Every structure is written in C-alpha cells, then in structure tokens.
C-alpha cells in the first residue's frame, strides 16, 4: 500500500463539499431530536434481484455523510435494512419460468437460483452486495426485515397501526382522490426515456408502492402471508381490536383466524412499513430515489403517516438521481445488462468507484464506464492524484478524493505503483495475461525506475486484465501478426518506406515508453524537415495519423489499436524489426 499525501480535512478547506453540508444539517437535526444519542442514518435494499450500481447510491449517500460525522468524533450508526421480507414479484430473465410458482412469497422463502450456494433467493443477492460494500470500506449495521417481522420485534407497531387504520386510510385517501374518475391530474414534466434507467429500474427490486386496499371489510395496513401456500395473495376479512383476532382468506382457498398479538407471518404494507421504521429506529437521515418524489409516493405519504400515526419525524435527506452505465450492452454477468457493484469492482479499484459517487451531488446523474471510457475515467483519477501531491487540487475535489481513499476507520488499500490503466490494459491485451511477458514490458516502460515485480502494480493490473477479458469484444482484442504483411510491405511508397527506416533506426536509442513516444511522433516531423520537438501543425497531424495507421496495419492487421509506444514495447524490438522490415 502506498502512503498517499494527506489531504486537508473539510474543516480546513476554504470551501465545503455536499457531504460536509449534509453532515452539518444532520448533526443539528439529531441534536434537536435526541441530544446525546448516536446519530442514525439509514439505507434500504430489496434483494429481489441483482442489486445494481443505481442502488449503490442508496447506500453511498448516507455512508459518506455518516463517515463525515464519525470523522468529527460523533457516534453515528448507518443502518442497512435488507427488505428481504418483501414479496417475490416476478421471475427475472434467465431464470427457470417454473419459479413463477413462488410469486407472492417472502424473498427469504423463495429457493435461490439454480446452482446457488445460498439457502434462499434473498441471501443469494444479498451476499455479493455485502461483500462489495465491505471491499469499499462501507461500515453498516445490517437489519433483516425477515428477522424483525418473524421474531415479533414490530408487534407493538403492527398492533398500533391496526388500531389507527382509519387514520392511515384517511391520509392515503388524500392522494387516492387524484386517481378518481373526473379528478384533475397534475401535469408531469416529460423527459426522454433513458434505456439504462429503465433497465436499472426494472432490476432494482425496490419495494412496491403498496398502500393496502380498502375492501368490503374496510382498510387494513397489514397483509398476512398464507400459512399454507406462504404467499401474500390474502385478503383480511375482519379484525378485532380487543382480541387482536384477524381473519383472512387466500387465493389458494385457505382461510383462518389468527391473533396478531402472536402471529408473525405477515407485514405492514410498504407505505406504512417505511414510516413505522423511521419512528422505530429514530432515523435522522435517509435519501430516496427520484421515483419516491411524486405526489402520493411512499416518501411523501410516509412523512404524514410517521407524524400523525407513529408520533415520529420524517428523516431529512435528498432525492438522488439515476446512475447510468456506459457500455452496459457488453455486460454479461448481471441479468438484464444492469451491472452490480461487484461487477464494477472487478474492473476498477474501490477508491475509484467511491470517488465516482463522492464527487457528484446526489441530485446529479452520472454514468459509470464499462467500455473504453473507463480509461479516461482512470486518467482523470490519476490527474487528481497528481494535483493532490502538488497541493493544487480545488478544495471540493480534495474533499472528494479524501472521502474516496479513506474512511474514518482508515485508508483503503491502493496500488503501490499505479501505472496508467490504459497502459496496463494494452499490455495484458497484447500478452494475454502472460506474467513473464507482462513483467518484461512493464519493466521497460521506465528503464531508470523499472517495475521489478507485478505485485507493485496490483490490484490495478488485475482490474485492467479483467476489463480486457470480460468487457472488450473478441474482435477488438489485439492480435500481433506472426509473419510480416509481405503484400503491404511490397506496396509501400517512398515516403512510407522512409518513415519505417527512421523508426527502426531509432528503436535502440528510444527503447522506453517516453522514448518511443518521442520517436513515433517525431518521425513525421523529421520527414517534414522539422525538429522532433516542433509543435504539430494541422498538416503534420494528418501525416502522423497516416504513419500510425501504417504501423498498426503492419503490426496488428488493422488501422487502430493500443497506444503505439506501448504496443512496440509489448511486441519487442526483434519482432518489431521482423514485421516492419521493408
């Protein structure tokens, strides 16, 4: 692990970032509500399918705020509620259609996908997310809603909600009127459809906007799971507040009467469940997605139910925007093409992934690159590290870097010798991951300070290799020619032949990354009668592009490829001479 340059704390900066501003608000609000008690922030995830990078914002936003609060010496708990007692709503793409027989059951009662090592559907999707969060340095207190409901932990809250079902129904009815025939619906701003957002929403598994329904027997905010078929295709037919006896029937034909004071196989509907938990846990800060911002949504309605029914207060917190994906069509590991944090961590280091979330305000949408753009993302990250080392980074950028590379618990692991990602990717592409060849090439990048062990370049090297092997299509991989292209060499013009001679004559004196960079850009300059240090003109740039295309054609059989200096080093001087000798 390298020792990164210490970044001034936010308090020392002349400006504050969005995390610090939210931390100020949360601390003030926590002191108003419950002075002296730990600050509680919360996230909620439903493991109904792959938990994708859009869902990660649900966790990263409160994590960053909680971490800033801890940096200031305050006790802060980050609750992560696993909504694993939600109903199984549909069979995802790629899963045996026979799993439809489990629709309506709690996620923890549904068998895991075929071949899984986990005991049920929920655990199968929770596990990779929990591991990714640990790799990212995210400290949280997990709460299984299955355990909370089936243990009877919420019994008093359930009985309270049932006693106040008419008040809950009245709150909900204020919004139901918007959908009644003849009611004037508010105008909604239309926005272009984003396919990535649609795919993300489809795969998110967020809790349904369920508020229960008012039937002939009245409104009930509690829905039992059937004791025979385990599904929630149930209808409450009566309830007695004194005895807590609840009668229900199920679509499977079963019907029974249970005592809610003893019954543990059911849950509050989502629009009541969420505000109940705010009050139960004393949550001060919790963000929510833009899908919760519309009138009548669970967040808006929950704010009234938590006050009017449970005597609590709604958390403060922003609505967060979508996280898009660049290159998601190439994804294969996540069904539906929506990559998960575990997918991202295969091709990028944890600090970089944290930085992508830390540098944007929650209401700003952004994209995470799985295609060639990941190289540019890494270039930006490396440029920021140089500014940090030189103390020239802007305060907000320095704060985002600090939050990405370390938490209140300590510094995250990093690559000791962080060579450019695009260079590493090119090398492993050409060598197909052969360690000896890779070490030879990396050792020649900077002869005065050679890489002596691949461990110096890990884990970044491994991430780049994984990107090449999983995200770059086979037809875009680099394959160096085995034999010279004799037909193309025979057809060389005088200018082309001279350019190759100049390159080959200069190889020995320029055999390093910087030297070869100077050489390949300098050959067209020399041919134009200019100094190798001359600034390129538009005409010279055309000549350089033609020269580069010629080299690519002769080396790899197409007119583009990895950066030429890296490619030449990877091919090796003897092989370069063999392939380019006219």
Long-range contacts (C-beta under 8 A, 24 or more apart in sequence): 1-411, 1-413, 1-414, 1-416, 2-414, 2-415, 2-416, 2-417, 2-418, 4-385, 4-388, 4-405, 4-406, 4-411, 4-414, 5-388, 5-389, 5-391, 7-388, 7-393, 7-398, 7-399, 7-401, 7-402, 7-405, 8-395, 8-398, 9-71, 9-402, 10-68, 10-399, 10-402, 11-72, 13-395, 13-396, 13-398, 13-399, 14-395, 15-394, 15-395, 15-396, 16-395, 16-396, 16-399, 17-395, 17-396, 17-399, 17-400, 17-403, 18-361, 18-362, 19-64, 19-65, 19-68, 19-358, 19-399, 19-403, 20-68, 20-399, 22-65, 22-68, 22-285, 22-318, 23-65, 23-68, 23-69, 23-72, 25-316, 26-65, 26-69, 26-284, 26-285, 26-316, 27-69, 27-72, 27-74, 29-284, 29-285, 29-316, 30-284, 33-282, 33-284, 33-313, 34-282, 37-282, 38-75, 38-76, 38-77, 39-66, 39-69, 39-74, 39-75, 39-76, 39-77, 39-284, 39-285, 40-76, 40-77, 40-79, 40-281, 40-282, 40-283, 40-284, 40-285, 41-65, 41-66, 41-69, 41-76, 41-77, 41-78, 41-79, 41-283, 41-284, 41-285, 41-286, 41-315, 42-78, 42-79, 42-80, 42-81, 42-277, 42-278, 42-281, 42-283, 42-285, 42-286, 42-315, 43-78, 43-79, 43-80, 43-81, 43-140, 43-286, 43-287, 44-80, 44-81, 44-83, 44-207, 44-274, 44-286, 45-80, 45-81, 45-82, 45-83, 45-129, 45-205, 46-82, 46-83, 46-84, 46-86, 46-107, 46-204, 46-205, 46-206, 46-207, 47-82, 47-83, 47-84, 47-107, 47-121, 47-122, 47-123, 47-124, 47-125, 47-126, 47-129, 47-205, 48-86, 48-88, 48-89, 48-107, 48-121, 48-122, 48-125, 48-205, 49-92, 49-125, 49-203, 49-204, 49-205, 49-335, 50-125, 50-203, 50-334, 50-335, 50-336, 50-338, 50-340, 51-125, 51-126, 51-128, 51-129, 51-204, 51-205, 51-340, 51-341, 52-200, 52-203, 52-204, 52-334, 52-338, 52-339, 52-340, 52-341, 53-200, 53-323, 53-325, 53-338, 53-339, 53-340, 53-341, 53-343, 53-344, 53-368, 54-197, 54-200, 54-201, 54-204, 54-289, 54-322, 54-323, 54-338, 55-204, 55-205, 55-206, 56-323, 56-341, 56-357, 57-287, 57-289, 57-320, 57-323, 57-357, 57-362, 58-287, 58-289, 58-320, 59-133, 59-138, 59-140, 60-138, 60-354, 60-357, 60-358, 61-287, 61-317, 61-318, 61-320, 61-357, 61-362, 62-285, 62-286, 62-287, 62-317, 63-138, 63-139, 63-140, 64-357, 64-358, 64-403, 65-285, 66-139, 67-139, 67-403, 67-407, 67-408, 68-403, 70-407, 70-408, 71-408, 77-141, 78-138, 78-139, 78-140, 78-141, 79-140, 79-141, 79-143, 79-281, 79-283, 80-133, 80-140, 80-141, 80-142, 80-143, 81-143, 81-145, 81-277, 82-122, 82-126, 82-142, 82-143, 82-144, 82-145, 82-146, 83-107, 83-145, 83-207, 84-108, 84-122, 84-123, 84-126, 84-144, 84-145, 84-146, 85-144, 85-145, 85-146, 85-148, 85-149, 85-150, 85-267, 86-145, 86-205, 86-207, 86-208, 87-208, 87-231, 87-232, 88-121, 89-208, 92-203, 92-335, 92-336, 93-335, 93-336, 94-335, 95-335, 103-231, 104-229, 104-230, 104-231, 104-232, 104-233, 105-225, 105-230, 105-231, 105-232, 106-146, 106-225, 106-230, 107-146, 108-144, 108-146, 109-225, 109-230, 122-146, 125-205, 128-340, 128-341, 128-342, 129-340, 129-341, 129-342, 131-342, 132-340, 132-341, 132-342, 132-345, 133-341, 135-345, 135-350, 136-341, 136-345, 136-350, 136-353, 136-354, 136-412, 137-350, 137-354, 137-406, 137-407, 137-409, 137-412, 138-407, 139-407, 139-409, 145-267, 149-264, 149-266, 149-267, 150-264, 150-265, 151-264, 152-264, 154-268, 154-276, 154-280, 155-260, 155-261, 155-264, 157-268, 157-276, 157-279, 157-280, 157-310, 158-222, 158-260, 158-268, 159-244, 159-260, 159-261, 160-309, 160-310, 161-221, 161-222, 161-268, 161-272, 161-276, 161-309, 162-220, 162-221, 162-222, 162-239, 162-241, 162-244, 162-246, 162-260, 163-241, 164-309, 165-218, 165-219, 165-220, 165-221, 166-219, 167-308, 167-309, 168-219, 168-221, 168-272, 168-305, 168-309, 169-214, 169-218, 169-219, 171-301, 171-304, 171-305, 171-308, 171-309, 172-211, 172-212, 172-219, 172-271, 172-301, 175-295, 175-296, 175-300, 175-301, 176-296, 178-295, 178-296, 186-295, 188-294, 194-322, 194-324, 196-322, 196-324, 196-325, 196-328, 196-367, 197-322, 197-324, 199-328, 199-336, 199-337, 199-338, 200-322, 200-323, 200-324, 200-325, 200-338, 201-291, 202-336, 202-338, 203-334, 203-335, 203-336, 203-338, 206-289, 206-291, 207-270, 207-273, 207-274, 207-298, 208-270, 209-270, 209-271, 209-297, 209-298, 210-269, 210-270, 210-271, 211-269, 211-270, 211-271, 211-272, 211-298, 211-301, 212-269, 212-271, 212-272, 221-268, 221-269, 221-272, 222-246, 222-260, 222-266, 222-267, 222-268, 222-269, 223-266, 223-267, 223-268, 223-269, 224-248, 224-258, 224-263, 224-265, 224-266, 225-265, 225-266, 225-267, 226-250, 226-252, 226-254, 227-254, 227-256, 227-258, 227-265, 228-252, 228-254, 229-254, 232-266, 270-298, 271-298, 271-301, 271-302, 271-305, 272-305, 272-309, 274-298, 274-299, 274-302, 275-302, 275-303, 275-305, 275-306, 275-309, 275-310, 275-312, 275-314, 276-306, 276-310, 278-302, 278-306, 278-310, 278-312, 278-313, 278-314, 278-315, 279-306, 279-310, 279-311, 279-312, 279-313, 280-310, 282-312, 283-315, 284-315, 284-316, 285-315, 285-316, 285-317, 286-315, 286-317, 287-317, 287-318, 287-319, 287-320, 287-362, 288-317, 288-319, 288-320, 289-319, 289-320, 290-319, 290-320, 290-321, 290-322, 292-319, 293-319, 318-361, 318-362, 318-363, 319-362, 319-363, 320-362, 320-363, 321-362, 321-363, 321-364, 321-365, 322-365, 323-365, 323-366, 323-367, 323-368, 324-365, 324-366, 324-367, 324-368, 325-367, 325-368, 325-370, 326-367, 326-368, 326-369, 326-370, 326-371, 326-373, 327-369, 327-370, 327-371, 327-372, 327-373, 327-471, 328-370, 330-370, 330-371, 330-471, 330-472, 330-473, 331-370, 331-471, 332-470, 333-470, 339-368, 339-370, 343-370, 344-368, 344-370, 346-463, 346-466, 346-467, 346-470, 347-374, 347-463, 347-464, 347-466, 347-467, 347-470, 347-471, 348-374, 348-377, 348-378, 348-463, 349-414, 349-415, 349-459, 349-460, 349-463, 350-412, 350-413, 351-404, 351-405, 351-412, 351-414, 352-377, 352-378, 352-381, 352-404, 354-403, 354-404, 354-405, 354-412, 355-381, 355-384, 355-400, 355-401, 355-403, 355-404, 358-400, 358-403, 358-404, 359-397, 359-400, 359-404, 370-467, 370-471, 371-471, 374-421, 374-467, 374-471, 375-421, 375-422, 375-425, 378-420, 378-421, 378-422, 379-420, 379-421, 379-422, 382-418, 382-420, 382-421, 385-418, 413-459, 415-456, 415-457, 415-458, 415-459, 415-460, 415-461, 416-455, 416-456, 416-457, 417-451, 417-456, 417-457, 418-457, 418-460, 419-445, 419-451, 419-457, 419-460, 419-461, 421-460, 421-463, 421-464, 422-562, 422-563, 423-513, 423-563, 423-566, 424-457, 424-460, 424-461, 424-464, 424-465, 425-464, 425-465, 425-467, 425-468, 425-562, 426-478, 426-562, 426-563, 426-566, 426-567, 426-570, 427-566, 427-569, 427-570, 428-461, 428-464, 428-465, 428-468, 429-468, 429-472, 429-477, 429-478, 429-562, 430-478, 430-480, 430-562, 430-567, 430-570, 430-571, 431-570, 433-465, 433-469, 437-570, 441-566, 441-569, 441-570, 444-511, 444-512, 444-513, 444-569, 445-512, 445-513, 445-569, 446-512, 446-513, 446-514, 447-511, 447-512, 478-556, 478-561, 478-562, 478-567, 479-556, 479-557, 480-555, 480-556, 480-570, 480-571, 480-575, 480-579, 481-554, 481-555, 481-556, 481-557, 481-579, 484-554, 484-578, 484-579, 484-580, 484-581, 485-553, 485-554, 485-557, 485-579, 488-553, 488-554, 489-554, 489-581, 489-582, 492-582, 495-527, 496-550, 497-582, 498-527, 499-523, 499-524, 499-527, 499-547, 499-550, 500-550, 500-580, 500-582, 501-582, 502-526, 502-527, 503-551, 503-580, 504-576, 504-577, 504-580, 504-581, 507-568, 507-573, 507-576, 507-577, 508-573, 511-569, 511-573, 513-565, 513-566, 513-569, 514-565, 516-564, 516-565, 516-568, 516-569, 517-565, 520-547, 520-548, 520-551, 520-564, 520-565, 520-568, 523-547, 551-580, 554-579, 554-580, 555-579, 555-580
